[in-house]
Protein backbone atom coordinates (compact mmCIF):
# COMPACT_ATOMS: atom_id res chain seq x y z
CA UNK A 1 0.00 0.00 0.00
CA UNK A 2 1.39 3.44 -0.91
CA UNK A 3 2.32 5.61 2.09
CA UNK A 4 0.49 8.90 1.64
CA UNK A 5 3.26 10.79 3.42
CA UNK A 6 5.81 10.19 0.66
CA UNK A 7 6.09 10.29 -3.09
CA UNK A 8 7.11 6.73 -3.87
CA UNK A 9 9.37 6.62 -6.93
CA UNK A 10 10.49 3.52 -8.82
CA UNK A 11 13.90 4.00 -10.45
CA UNK A 12 15.27 1.71 -13.17
CA UNK A 13 18.42 -0.09 -12.09
CA UNK A 14 21.59 0.82 -13.97
CA UNK A 15 23.05 3.83 -15.72
CA UNK A 16 19.71 5.37 -16.70
CA UNK A 17 18.40 5.22 -13.13
CA UNK A 18 21.55 6.88 -11.83
CA UNK A 19 21.18 9.69 -14.38
CA UNK A 20 17.54 10.17 -13.42
CA UNK A 21 18.35 10.18 -9.71
CA UNK A 22 20.95 12.92 -10.36
CA UNK A 23 18.20 14.94 -12.07
CA UNK A 24 15.85 14.41 -9.12
CA UNK A 25 18.56 15.35 -6.63
CA UNK A 26 19.26 18.56 -8.55
CA UNK A 27 15.53 19.28 -8.65
CA UNK A 28 15.39 19.22 -4.85
CA UNK A 29 14.57 15.59 -4.08
CA UNK A 30 17.83 14.19 -2.66
CA UNK A 31 18.39 10.91 -0.87
CA UNK A 32 22.16 10.28 -0.79
CA UNK A 33 21.75 6.67 0.42
CA UNK A 34 20.41 5.74 -3.01
CA UNK A 35 23.88 5.67 -4.59
CA UNK A 36 25.62 3.95 -1.66
CA UNK A 37 26.83 0.34 -1.46
CA UNK A 38 24.00 -0.69 0.84
CA UNK A 39 21.96 -3.80 0.01
CA UNK A 40 18.84 -1.96 1.08
CA UNK A 41 16.09 -1.88 -1.50
CA UNK A 42 14.13 1.15 -0.28
CA UNK A 43 15.55 4.58 0.55
CA UNK A 44 13.68 7.55 1.95
CA UNK A 45 14.20 11.18 2.86
CA UNK A 46 11.33 12.46 5.02
CA UNK A 47 12.56 16.06 4.68
CA UNK A 48 12.21 15.90 0.88
CA UNK A 49 9.08 13.76 1.10
CA UNK A 50 10.41 11.05 -1.23
CA UNK A 51 10.96 7.31 -1.06
CA UNK A 52 13.01 5.64 -3.81
CA UNK A 53 13.46 2.02 -4.78
CA UNK A 54 15.41 0.31 -7.56
CA UNK A 55 13.67 -2.15 -9.87
CA UNK A 56 14.42 -3.86 -13.17
CA UNK A 57 13.80 -1.32 -15.97
CA UNK A 58 11.10 -3.41 -17.64
CA UNK A 59 9.27 -3.72 -14.27
CA UNK A 60 9.02 0.01 -13.45
CA UNK A 61 5.73 0.44 -15.30
CA UNK A 62 4.24 -2.56 -13.46
CA UNK A 63 5.07 -1.08 -10.05
CA UNK A 64 3.52 2.23 -11.10
CA UNK A 65 0.44 0.74 -12.76
CA UNK A 66 -0.29 -1.53 -9.79
CA UNK A 67 0.12 1.29 -7.27
CA UNK A 68 3.30 0.18 -5.48
CA UNK A 69 4.84 3.43 -6.76
CA UNK A 70 3.31 6.84 -7.36
CA UNK A 71 5.90 7.70 -10.00
CA UNK A 72 8.51 5.93 -12.07
CA UNK A 73 10.83 6.36 -15.01
CA UNK A 74 10.44 4.10 -18.03
CA UNK A 75 11.70 4.14 -21.59
CA UNK A 76 9.22 4.95 -24.34
CA UNK A 77 9.95 1.49 -25.76
CA UNK A 78 8.56 -0.15 -22.60
CA UNK A 79 5.46 2.06 -22.65
CA UNK A 80 4.73 1.24 -26.30
CA UNK A 81 5.45 -2.46 -25.95
CA UNK A 82 3.39 -3.17 -22.82
CA UNK A 83 0.91 -0.25 -22.90
CA UNK A 84 0.58 0.06 -19.09
CA UNK A 85 -2.41 1.97 -17.74
CA UNK A 86 -0.44 4.96 -16.42
CA UNK A 87 -0.12 8.66 -17.08
CA UNK A 88 2.91 9.75 -19.10
CA UNK A 89 3.84 13.11 -17.58
CA UNK A 90 6.98 14.33 -19.31
CA UNK A 91 9.90 13.45 -21.56
CA UNK A 92 13.07 13.59 -19.45
CA UNK A 93 15.30 13.88 -22.55
CA UNK A 94 17.73 11.31 -21.22
CA UNK A 95 18.31 7.67 -22.14
CA UNK A 96 17.99 8.87 -25.74
CA UNK A 97 18.31 6.18 -28.41
CA UNK A 98 16.18 4.76 -31.24
CA UNK A 99 14.21 1.70 -32.21
CA UNK A 100 15.47 0.44 -35.54
CA UNK A 101 15.40 -2.48 -37.95
CA UNK A 102 18.81 -3.92 -38.80
CA UNK A 103 20.05 -6.67 -41.11
CA UNK A 104 23.23 -8.17 -42.50
CA UNK A 105 25.06 -5.80 -44.82
CA UNK A 106 23.74 -6.08 -48.36
CA UNK A 107 20.37 -7.55 -47.29
CA UNK A 108 17.61 -7.11 -49.87
CA UNK A 109 14.03 -7.57 -48.75
CA UNK A 110 11.88 -9.79 -50.97
CA UNK A 111 8.28 -8.60 -50.53
CA UNK A 112 7.03 -11.91 -51.98
CA UNK A 113 8.32 -13.76 -48.92
CA UNK A 114 7.31 -13.55 -45.26
CA UNK A 115 9.86 -11.40 -43.46
CA UNK A 116 11.34 -13.11 -40.40
CA UNK A 117 11.82 -10.54 -37.62
CA UNK A 118 13.73 -11.32 -34.42
CA UNK A 119 12.91 -8.98 -31.55
CA UNK A 120 11.95 -8.69 -27.90
CA UNK A 121 9.50 -5.94 -28.88
CA UNK A 122 6.88 -8.15 -30.52
CA UNK A 123 3.96 -5.75 -30.02
CA UNK A 124 5.82 -2.79 -31.52
CA UNK A 125 7.03 -4.94 -34.43
CA UNK A 126 3.53 -6.18 -35.24
CA UNK A 127 2.14 -2.64 -35.26
CA UNK A 128 5.01 -1.26 -37.32
CA UNK A 129 4.81 -3.87 -40.05
CA UNK A 130 0.99 -3.93 -40.04
CA UNK A 131 1.18 -0.23 -40.91
CA UNK A 132 3.36 -1.12 -43.89
CA UNK A 133 1.11 -4.00 -44.94
CA UNK A 134 4.08 -6.37 -44.65
CA UNK A 135 3.62 -10.07 -43.85
CA UNK A 136 6.00 -11.05 -41.03
CA UNK A 137 6.95 -13.97 -38.81
CA UNK A 138 7.99 -12.72 -35.37
CA UNK A 139 10.69 -14.64 -33.54
CA UNK A 140 10.56 -13.44 -29.94
CA UNK A 141 13.99 -13.41 -28.28
CA UNK A 142 15.06 -11.98 -24.93
CA UNK A 143 18.73 -11.30 -25.58
CA UNK A 144 21.67 -11.49 -28.03
CA UNK A 145 19.27 -10.58 -30.80
CA UNK A 146 22.11 -9.62 -33.16
CA UNK A 147 23.01 -13.30 -33.54
CA UNK A 148 19.67 -14.19 -35.17
CA UNK A 149 20.37 -12.96 -38.74
CA UNK A 150 23.99 -14.13 -38.57
CA UNK A 151 22.85 -17.71 -37.89
CA UNK A 152 19.98 -17.49 -40.37
CA UNK A 153 17.28 -17.59 -37.70
CA UNK A 154 15.82 -14.30 -38.96
CA UNK A 155 16.08 -11.93 -41.90
CA UNK A 156 16.14 -8.78 -39.76
CA UNK A 157 16.06 -7.68 -36.14
CA UNK A 158 14.14 -4.88 -34.45
CA UNK A 159 15.93 -3.54 -31.40
CA UNK A 160 17.12 -0.51 -29.47
CA UNK A 161 20.15 1.16 -31.06
CA UNK A 162 22.23 3.65 -29.11
CA UNK A 163 25.63 3.99 -30.79
CA UNK A 164 25.39 1.18 -33.36
CA UNK A 165 28.72 -0.29 -32.25
CA UNK A 166 27.32 -3.78 -31.56
CA UNK A 167 25.70 -3.83 -34.98
CA UNK A 168 28.90 -2.83 -36.75
CA UNK A 169 30.96 -5.37 -34.85
CA UNK A 170 28.59 -8.09 -36.09
CA UNK A 171 28.46 -6.84 -39.72
CA UNK A 172 24.91 -5.59 -39.35
CA UNK A 173 23.52 -2.23 -40.37
CA UNK A 174 20.39 -0.19 -39.72
CA UNK A 175 18.02 -0.38 -42.69
CA UNK A 176 14.97 1.37 -41.18
CA UNK A 177 14.41 3.87 -38.36
CA UNK A 178 11.26 2.97 -36.43
CA UNK A 179 10.94 5.60 -33.66
CA UNK A 180 12.96 7.71 -31.21
CA UNK A 181 13.23 6.51 -27.62
CA UNK A 182 13.84 8.41 -24.38
CA UNK A 183 13.01 8.11 -20.68
CA UNK A 184 9.57 9.28 -19.54
CA UNK A 185 8.24 10.19 -16.11
CA UNK A 186 5.08 8.16 -15.51
CA UNK A 187 2.46 8.29 -12.76
CA UNK A 188 -0.02 5.94 -11.16
CA UNK A 189 -3.50 7.21 -12.01
CA UNK A 190 -4.87 7.05 -8.47
CA UNK A 191 -1.69 8.48 -6.99
CA UNK A 192 -1.82 11.31 -9.50
CA UNK A 193 -5.28 12.31 -8.25
CA UNK A 194 -4.55 11.97 -4.52
CA UNK A 195 -1.10 13.58 -4.64
CA UNK A 196 -1.73 15.94 -7.53
CA UNK A 197 0.09 19.00 -6.15
CA UNK A 198 3.19 17.06 -5.06
CA UNK A 199 3.37 15.13 -8.34
CA UNK A 200 2.93 18.22 -10.50
CA UNK A 201 5.54 20.11 -8.50
CA UNK A 202 8.10 17.31 -8.94
CA UNK A 203 7.39 17.12 -12.67
CA UNK A 204 7.71 20.91 -12.96
CA UNK A 205 11.02 20.94 -11.09
CA UNK A 206 12.40 18.22 -13.37
CA UNK A 207 11.31 20.12 -16.47
CA UNK A 208 13.02 23.28 -15.19
CA UNK A 209 16.36 21.62 -14.44
C-alpha positions as CSV (number, residue, x, y, z in Angstrom):
1,X,0.0,0.0,0.0
2,X,1.4,3.4,-0.9
3,X,2.3,5.6,2.1
4,X,0.5,8.9,1.6
5,X,3.3,10.8,3.4
6,X,5.8,10.2,0.7
7,X,6.1,10.3,-3.1
8,X,7.1,6.7,-3.9
9,X,9.4,6.6,-6.9
10,X,10.5,3.5,-8.8
11,X,13.9,4.0,-10.4
12,X,15.3,1.7,-13.2
13,X,18.4,-0.1,-12.1
14,X,21.6,0.8,-14.0
15,X,23.1,3.8,-15.7
16,X,19.7,5.4,-16.7
17,X,18.4,5.2,-13.1
18,X,21.6,6.9,-11.8
19,X,21.2,9.7,-14.4
20,X,17.5,10.2,-13.4
21,X,18.4,10.2,-9.7
22,X,20.9,12.9,-10.4
23,X,18.2,14.9,-12.1
24,X,15.9,14.4,-9.1
25,X,18.6,15.3,-6.6
26,X,19.3,18.6,-8.6
27,X,15.5,19.3,-8.7
28,X,15.4,19.2,-4.8
29,X,14.6,15.6,-4.1
30,X,17.8,14.2,-2.7
31,X,18.4,10.9,-0.9
32,X,22.2,10.3,-0.8
33,X,21.7,6.7,0.4
34,X,20.4,5.7,-3.0
35,X,23.9,5.7,-4.6
36,X,25.6,3.9,-1.7
37,X,26.8,0.3,-1.5
38,X,24.0,-0.7,0.8
39,X,22.0,-3.8,0.0
40,X,18.8,-2.0,1.1
41,X,16.1,-1.9,-1.5
42,X,14.1,1.1,-0.3
43,X,15.6,4.6,0.5
44,X,13.7,7.5,1.9
45,X,14.2,11.2,2.9
46,X,11.3,12.5,5.0
47,X,12.6,16.1,4.7
48,X,12.2,15.9,0.9
49,X,9.1,13.8,1.1
50,X,10.4,11.0,-1.2
51,X,11.0,7.3,-1.1
52,X,13.0,5.6,-3.8
53,X,13.5,2.0,-4.8
54,X,15.4,0.3,-7.6
55,X,13.7,-2.2,-9.9
56,X,14.4,-3.9,-13.2
57,X,13.8,-1.3,-16.0
58,X,11.1,-3.4,-17.6
59,X,9.3,-3.7,-14.3
60,X,9.0,0.0,-13.4
61,X,5.7,0.4,-15.3
62,X,4.2,-2.6,-13.5
63,X,5.1,-1.1,-10.0
64,X,3.5,2.2,-11.1
65,X,0.4,0.7,-12.8
66,X,-0.3,-1.5,-9.8
67,X,0.1,1.3,-7.3
68,X,3.3,0.2,-5.5
69,X,4.8,3.4,-6.8
70,X,3.3,6.8,-7.4
71,X,5.9,7.7,-10.0
72,X,8.5,5.9,-12.1
73,X,10.8,6.4,-15.0
74,X,10.4,4.1,-18.0
75,X,11.7,4.1,-21.6
76,X,9.2,5.0,-24.3
77,X,9.9,1.5,-25.8
78,X,8.6,-0.2,-22.6
79,X,5.5,2.1,-22.7
80,X,4.7,1.2,-26.3
81,X,5.4,-2.5,-26.0
82,X,3.4,-3.2,-22.8
83,X,0.9,-0.3,-22.9
84,X,0.6,0.1,-19.1
85,X,-2.4,2.0,-17.7
86,X,-0.4,5.0,-16.4
87,X,-0.1,8.7,-17.1
88,X,2.9,9.7,-19.1
89,X,3.8,13.1,-17.6
90,X,7.0,14.3,-19.3
91,X,9.9,13.5,-21.6
92,X,13.1,13.6,-19.5
93,X,15.3,13.9,-22.5
94,X,17.7,11.3,-21.2
95,X,18.3,7.7,-22.1
96,X,18.0,8.9,-25.7
97,X,18.3,6.2,-28.4
98,X,16.2,4.8,-31.2
99,X,14.2,1.7,-32.2
100,X,15.5,0.4,-35.5
101,X,15.4,-2.5,-38.0
102,X,18.8,-3.9,-38.8
103,X,20.0,-6.7,-41.1
104,X,23.2,-8.2,-42.5
105,X,25.1,-5.8,-44.8
106,X,23.7,-6.1,-48.4
107,X,20.4,-7.5,-47.3
108,X,17.6,-7.1,-49.9
109,X,14.0,-7.6,-48.8
110,X,11.9,-9.8,-51.0
111,X,8.3,-8.6,-50.5
112,X,7.0,-11.9,-52.0
113,X,8.3,-13.8,-48.9
114,X,7.3,-13.6,-45.3
115,X,9.9,-11.4,-43.5
116,X,11.3,-13.1,-40.4
117,X,11.8,-10.5,-37.6
118,X,13.7,-11.3,-34.4
119,X,12.9,-9.0,-31.5
120,X,12.0,-8.7,-27.9
121,X,9.5,-5.9,-28.9
122,X,6.9,-8.1,-30.5
123,X,4.0,-5.8,-30.0
124,X,5.8,-2.8,-31.5
125,X,7.0,-4.9,-34.4
126,X,3.5,-6.2,-35.2
127,X,2.1,-2.6,-35.3
128,X,5.0,-1.3,-37.3
129,X,4.8,-3.9,-40.1
130,X,1.0,-3.9,-40.0
131,X,1.2,-0.2,-40.9
132,X,3.4,-1.1,-43.9
133,X,1.1,-4.0,-44.9
134,X,4.1,-6.4,-44.6
135,X,3.6,-10.1,-43.8
136,X,6.0,-11.0,-41.0
137,X,6.9,-14.0,-38.8
138,X,8.0,-12.7,-35.4
139,X,10.7,-14.6,-33.5
140,X,10.6,-13.4,-29.9
141,X,14.0,-13.4,-28.3
142,X,15.1,-12.0,-24.9
143,X,18.7,-11.3,-25.6
144,X,21.7,-11.5,-28.0
145,X,19.3,-10.6,-30.8
146,X,22.1,-9.6,-33.2
147,X,23.0,-13.3,-33.5
148,X,19.7,-14.2,-35.2
149,X,20.4,-13.0,-38.7
150,X,24.0,-14.1,-38.6
151,X,22.9,-17.7,-37.9
152,X,20.0,-17.5,-40.4
153,X,17.3,-17.6,-37.7
154,X,15.8,-14.3,-39.0
155,X,16.1,-11.9,-41.9
156,X,16.1,-8.8,-39.8
157,X,16.1,-7.7,-36.1
158,X,14.1,-4.9,-34.4
159,X,15.9,-3.5,-31.4
160,X,17.1,-0.5,-29.5
161,X,20.2,1.2,-31.1
162,X,22.2,3.7,-29.1
163,X,25.6,4.0,-30.8
164,X,25.4,1.2,-33.4
165,X,28.7,-0.3,-32.2
166,X,27.3,-3.8,-31.6
167,X,25.7,-3.8,-35.0
168,X,28.9,-2.8,-36.7
169,X,31.0,-5.4,-34.8
170,X,28.6,-8.1,-36.1
171,X,28.5,-6.8,-39.7
172,X,24.9,-5.6,-39.3
173,X,23.5,-2.2,-40.4
174,X,20.4,-0.2,-39.7
175,X,18.0,-0.4,-42.7
176,X,15.0,1.4,-41.2
177,X,14.4,3.9,-38.4
178,X,11.3,3.0,-36.4
179,X,10.9,5.6,-33.7
180,X,13.0,7.7,-31.2
181,X,13.2,6.5,-27.6
182,X,13.8,8.4,-24.4
183,X,13.0,8.1,-20.7
184,X,9.6,9.3,-19.5
185,X,8.2,10.2,-16.1
186,X,5.1,8.2,-15.5
187,X,2.5,8.3,-12.8
188,X,0.0,5.9,-11.2
189,X,-3.5,7.2,-12.0
190,X,-4.9,7.0,-8.5
191,X,-1.7,8.5,-7.0
192,X,-1.8,11.3,-9.5
193,X,-5.3,12.3,-8.2
194,X,-4.5,12.0,-4.5
195,X,-1.1,13.6,-4.6
196,X,-1.7,15.9,-7.5
197,X,0.1,19.0,-6.2
198,X,3.2,17.1,-5.1
199,X,3.4,15.1,-8.3
200,X,2.9,18.2,-10.5
201,X,5.5,20.1,-8.5
202,X,8.1,17.3,-8.9
203,X,7.4,17.1,-12.7
204,X,7.7,20.9,-13.0
205,X,11.0,20.9,-11.1
206,X,12.4,18.2,-13.4
207,X,11.3,20.1,-16.5
208,X,13.0,23.3,-15.2
209,X,16.4,21.6,-14.4
